[in-house]
């Protein structure tokens, strides 16, 4: 279970993750640690269309933003 966070109500308002049942939702530091441990990034790092695929891999992140590097 995720820890407590004084900013959770505010963070939750701006959270772009569509997995609303996650206990880490709004507790950004726990979310980030969880995803990095799995070699992923949180959903908030992706635009809506990419986030909805639930592919949070580093590879998907690079594919999503590669056009910005060209």
N, C-alpha and C positions, 0 to 999 in steps of 0.2 A: 504494500500500500504506500502511496506517495505521502511525503511529509506535508506539514502545514505551511502555509505561506500567507503573509499579510496582504500580498498583492493578488491573491487568487481571484477574488471577484472582478477586479479590473482586467487581469490577464485573460480570464475566461471570455470577457466581452470581445476581445480582439483575437482570440485563438482561431486560427484558420483551419485547424484539424477537423475533419468531418467525422472522426471516430469519437462521438460525444460520450460514450460509455467508459472512456479511459479514466482511471483514477488519478492519472498524472495531469489531466487537462487543467490548465491554469497554474500549474506548479512547474514553471518552465525549467528550473534547474534540474528537477527530477526527470522531466521529459527528455531533456538534452542528454543527461547521463545515461538514461535507459537506451536511447537510440544509438549513441556513440558506442556503447558497449556491444551493440549488435552490428556495428559498422554501417550505421544508417544516420540520416538526419531527420529531425522532426518534420511533421507535415507543414509547419509554418515556414519552412525554407523553400517551399514549392508554390508555384501559381496554382489556382484552383483546379484546372484540368489535370495537371500532373499529380496533385495531392490526392485526388479522388481515385487514382489507380492503386493507392496504398503501397506503391513501390518507392520506398524511402532510401534506396541504395545510393551510394556515392556516384555510381555509374549513371543512374537516372538523373541525379542532380546535374552532372556534367552534360549529359545529353540535352537536358532541358535548357540550360543556359549557354551551351556551346556557341550559339549564334552571337552572343555578346562579345566573344573573344575573337571573332573573325574580323 
